[in-house]
Amino acid sequence: MIRGTRWTTLLAAGILAAGIAIPNMAQTQAQTRLATVYAITHAKIFTLAGAPIDDGTIIFRDGKIAAVGAKAEIPADAQVIDATGLQAYPGLFDSLSQMGLSEVAAVSSTVDSTETGDFNPDVVAAEAVHPASEHIPVTRAAGITHALAVPGSGGFDSGRDSGVITGQASAIHLAGWTMEEMLISKSVAMGLDWPTIETRTFDLSTFSRKDKPYAEAKKEYEKKLDELADWLERARHYAQALEKGSAARFDRDVKLEALVPVVHGELPVLVFASRARDIRNAVEFCEKQKLRMVLAGGDEAARVKDLLKARGIPVILGPVQNAPAREDDPYDQPMAQPAELSAAGVKIAFASFDNSFARRLGQQAAVAVAYGLPYDEALKAVTLYPAQIFGLDRELGTLEPGKLANLIVTNGDPLELTTELRFLFIKGQLTSLENKHTRLYDKYRNRPKP
């Protein structure tokens, strides 16, 4: 794939060679770069750090919020946007996706979401993110300003099995020519696909199911757990060697080096587990290994909600508009589970787990509201809570002075499907809402009549 500025250069050269004029493009880009101070006035502001401000102003300069309030003074050099009748919110946060890692799931050459082998702690999602992915502007147009790109997240677009330690999740802005411009944090969590006891598998070569004895399946499961524990133990010894060993007699191991923040408790493990039994086993393992656990998926998380609450383990939930995990579960179990977890005191966040349906993130939260989740909790579950879970709440999640100016201005509730997004800012820059969908819509809407 051709990335970033190289693609831009080639595209521009091709256009010039063809003699095609692009009126006002350079002027528009220059104006966008020059506008570093904005004032959004007369908006109803939902800061998520306090009560809504009915008629307020947001000032941001050089990518960060400078002031929020009913009487914020407008700088003389600010570009003013009159938001009368509109509402301002923090940008939505897709807290588990394959953004930029997968383009067309059925075309393996466009998928870079997993690595070969079971243990890949040195893999960093940001190194593989493709800034020119068509999924990014489509997702951005839904009010999502930042996301977590996660190796081996197991979503619809993942492409293949992910192994056990899948790699490091990266937090990114959904705008920028290069990864340097998009990056929020290179590493915010280590992915861990929890092993399961599988007595039935599906063989793609023969397109048929294969059964294996329980004893054999359990032996394979225990082998993977032993290997995982061994990796963590070796990482602890490696950390000691880093601190106390001689540099002259030291052989660097990038995989073990990547695990050092995990065993020190500095980097959480994002554990992918669905069944109640697997969740309990994962919690027990992480507690024994002194790891900070964040549960991802958790189809049966409500069955162990008391355990999750007692251990302070947050849950990243996938799309709720899904079939129940077990055939004897109530039909509405996925939709009602967020309310059950929240009522039990478990912190939750919603995520897409892939790219294809990331634009429906707000809708997933809204469906959970219809099934009992308090609205304020649903809104925070796609803004503030994921920022808190991954240690990014000093920069993201609310509209407060000093935080990154990632925000949206809408004509209504951002969780409502029919709400229109009027303005979107990423790092304090007014960002285009144009995407492949809008281009195709305009193209066929304006086609000549026969």
N, C-alpha and C positions, 0 to 999 in steps of 0.2 A: 504493500500500500504506500501511496505517496502522502506524506504528512505535512501539516503546518505551512510554514512560509515557502517551502519548496513548491508545494502545490499551487500556492497563490502566484508565485513567480511564473511558473509554467503556464498557468491559465491566462495571466495578463499578457505574456508574450504571444500566446496563440491568438488572443483577441486583437492585439495590435497588428500582428501579421495579416490577419483577415481584414483589417481596415474597418473594424466595427467600432463605432463611437459609443461611449458610455457617459452620457451627460450627467454631471453633478455627483458622480460616484466618489471621486477623490475629494470633492468639496464636502460631501456628507461625512466621509470618514474623518476628515480633518476636524470638522465641527464636533464630531462625537468625541475625538481625543481631547479637544480643547475644553469641553464642558466638564470640569472637575468639581464644580459646586452646583448643587441643585437645591431647590426649595419646593416641596410639595405642600400646597396650601389648601385650607378649607376641606380637608379630608376627615372622615371618621377613622380614627387610628386605633387599631387593636394592637397594642404593644406586646401583650401577653406577659407583661411585667407588672401590670396593675389594671385599673379600670380603663375601659375605652375612653378616648378623648373625642368628643362629638364634633368639634370644629377645630382641628389642630393643624400644626405645621411640622414637617420633618425637614431638617437641614442636614445634608451630608456633603462632606468635602474630602477629596482625595481617597475615595473608596470607603470612608467610614462615616458613621452617623455622628454629627456634631451636636445636634439638639433635637428634642422632641417635646412638643407642648402646645398649649392653646395660645401662648403669647411668645413663641420663639421669634427672635428678631431675624429678619431676612437679610442676608449679606448683599451688599451692592453688586457684587460680581456673580450672583447666583442666577442660574437659569430657572425661571419660575414655571411650575406646572399647576394650574388651577384644577383642583380635584373636587370641586363642589359637587355634591351628590354621589361621590365615590368613596370607597373604603380602602384603607391601607393595612397590609398584614406583613409579617415576616415571610420570606420566601419559603415554599414547602421543601422538605428534605426527604428524598428517597433514600432511606437508611440501609438498603441492601439491594444492589442492582448489579448488572453487568454492563453498565453504561460505558461505551467506548471499547469494550472487550469483545463484543459480538455484534456482527452486522446482519448476516443472513444465516440463521441457525443451520439450514440445510446445506450450506456451502462451507465446508470445513476450512477452506483457505481464508475465510473472513471471520473465523472464530479463534480468539486467542484468550480464552477464559480459564484454561487448565493447562497443566504441565504433565508430562509422563512421570510415572513413579508415584509412590504413596506418600512420600515425605518431602515437601518442597517449602520449607519455612523461609527460604531466601527469595522466593518469588514475590515481587512487588507489583500490585495492579497498575500503579501509575506508569510503570515502564512500558506497559503494553497498550494503554489507552490511546485510541485513535481520535484526535481532536476533531477531525472532519466527519465523524460518524453522522449519518442522517438521523439517527435516533435522538441525538442531543437536542437539536432545535425543535423536534416534535415534542419531546418531553418538556422542554423549557416553555413551550407555548401553553402548557397546562399549569403554569405557575410554580414549577419546580426549579429552583435556582441552584441547588447543590445536591450532590448525591454521594453515596459510597459505592465505589467500584470494587467488587469483591471477587477474587479468584474462586472458581469452582462453587458458585453459589447454588447450583443445582436447579436453576429456573428453566423455563421453557426454552431459552436460548443457549443453554450451557454447552450443548454439543456432545459431551462425553463424560465418563466418570471422572471424579475429581481427586481420588486418593484419600488420604487421612488428613495430613496437614497440608492445606490447600494453598497457603500463602498469605501475604499481608494485604489487608483492605486499605484503600486510599480514599481520602475525602477530596472531592473535586468540585469546582465551580462548573456550571454548565454553559460556559462561554470562554472563548480564548482561542488564539491561533495555535498555541503550543501548550504542552503540558506544564511548562514553567508558568504560563499565565493562568492556567486552570487550577493548579494545585493549591489545596488548602492545607492538607497534611499527608505526607507520604505514607505513613503507617499509623493506623488508629486501632487495628485489631488483627489478631492472627486467626485465620480460618481453620476450623477443625471439623471435619465431617465424621461424626461419631459412628463407629462401626456398629453393625447390627447382626443379629443371628438370623441369617437368611437361609431357609430350607427350600425355597423355590426361587429360581431365577429365570430370566428370559434370554434365550440364545438367539441373537440377531442373525447369526449365520444360517440357522435352520428355521428361524421365525417360529420357535416353539418353546414351551415351558420345560424347564428341567428341575427335577426334584433331587434333593440330597438328604441323607440321614441327618437327624438333629445333632447327633454326636459329632459328625464331621463339620457341620455348620458352626457349632459351639467351639470346636477346636480352632477353626479359622478366626473366629471372633476373638478368642483369648490370645491368639498369636499376635493379632494386630494391636491389642491393648498392651501386651508385653513389649512390643516394639515401640509403641508410643511412650510408655513409661521409661524405656531405655533411652530414647532420644532426649527426654527431659532430664534424666539423670546425667547423661553426658554433657548436656548444656550447662548444668550446674558446675560440673568439674571444669568445663571450659571457661566459665565465668571466673572461677577461682584462679585459673591459669592466667587470664587476662589481668586480674588484679595483682597477683603476687608472683607470677612466673617471669622468667628471664626472656626478654625479647629476642635474644640471640638463639635461644633454643625453642622458639615458639613457631609452630606450623599453623597458619591461619586456616579456619574452616568456616566458610560463609554461612553454611546451614546452621551450625551450632551457634555462631555469632548472632544470627537472626532470632534465635530462641532465648538469648540471654534476657532481653526485656520481659519476656513471657514468664520465665521462672523467677525473675525478681519481682513480679507482680506489677510491673510498670505498663505492660501492654495486655489488654484483656484478650481472652480466647472467645471467638465467635463460634459457638458450638451448634452445628446443624444436627438436630434430633427432632423426631416427630412423635414417636410412641412414648407413652407414659413410662414404660419400663426402661427405655433407652435414656429418657430424661433423668430418671432417678439414678441410673448408673453413671451418667455423665456428671451429675452434681456430686455424687460420692467420689468419683475419680478426681474432679477438680479441687474438691475440698482436701483430699488426701495429698494432692500435689501442690496445694496452696496457689492455685491459679484463679484469676478473676474471670468469672464466667458470664457470658451473655448468651442467652438461648436464642437460636434462630430457627424459624419454622414453627415448632411446637404445636403440631396439630392437636395433640392431646395435653397441652400445657395445663388446661383447667383441671385436669384430673390430679395434678400434683401442685396446685396453686398454693397450698399451705407451705409446702417445702420451698417453693420459689420465693415466697414472701419471707420465710424465716431466714433464708440465705441471702436475701437482697439481690436476687438474680432477675434482671430485666429480660423482657421477651420482645424480639422483633418478629412480628406476625406477617405472614404472607397474605395474598388477596383473600378476602373473606367470602367473596362470591364464588364458592367452590363446593364440591361435594364433601360430605362428612368423611372423616378418615376411616371409620368403621361402618360396616353395613347396618349395624343395629343402633347407630347413633341417631338422634333426632335430625331431621332434614336441615334444621337451622343451626346446628351446632357450630359451624365455622363463623356464622354471623353473630351468634350470641356469646361466643367465647371471650371476645374483648371486654364486654361488660362484666363478665364473671371474673376475669382476671383483675380488672381495675377495681372492682368492688372488694376484692380480697387484698388490695394494697400492692399488687404487682405492677411495676412500671412497664408500660407497653409502648411500642412504636409500630407503625405500619410501613410496609415496604413492598416493592414490586417483585423482587428476587430475579428480575430479568429486564429486558428492554421493551418487549412487545406491548405490554400493557402498563408501562410505567405512567403513561399520561392519565390513567384512571386511579392514581393514588388517592386523590381527594375523595373520589366516589366510594372507594373501599371504606374509608373512615366514616363517610356519611351513612353507609349501609349499617355499620356497627352502631351508629346513633339510633337508627330505626329499631334496633334490637336491644336497646337499653343502655348503651354507653353514653354518659353525659357529654353534651356537645363540647364543652370546654376541654374535656379530656381528649376527645377525638381531634380537635384542632391542635392541641399541644403534642399529640402523638405523631403528627406529621411536620412539626416545627421544633418546639423546644425539647421534648423528651429525647428524640434521637441525638440531638446535640449534647444533652447531658450524659446520655449513655456512653457516648464515645469521647467524652472530655473536650467537646468543642463549644460548650455553652458560653465561654468567655468571648467568643467571636460571633456566634450564631444563635438563632432560636427566638430572639426577642428584638423589639425595636427600642434600643437604648443607646445613649451616647457612648462612643468608643467601640461599638460593635460594627462588623462589616455591613455595608449598606446593600444587603441582599433582601429585596422586598418587592412586593407586588401591589398594584393598585387595580381594584376591580369594581364592577358595578353591583356586587353582591357577595354572598357567602362563597368563599373559595372551595368549599366542600360540595357545593351544589353544581350539578352537571351543566345547567344552563347558564351559569354565571360567565360573564365575558371579562377577559383580562384586558385592561386598557393600557397599562404600563408595567414594565418589568425591569428591574435594576439588578445588576450583578456587579459587585465590587464598586458600587456607586455609579456605574455607567448604564445609561439607557440602552437596553438591548433589544434587538429586533425579534419580533414574534413570527417572522416569515419562516416557513419550513416546507418540506416536500409536500405535505398535505395541502397547504394553502396555495402552493404553486400549481398543483394539479387541479385544485378546485377552480382557480382563476382560468387556467388553460381551457378546461372543458366547458366552463360556464360561458366563455367568450368565443367558442368555436363558431365558425360561419354556419348559418342555417342553410340546409340543402335547397 
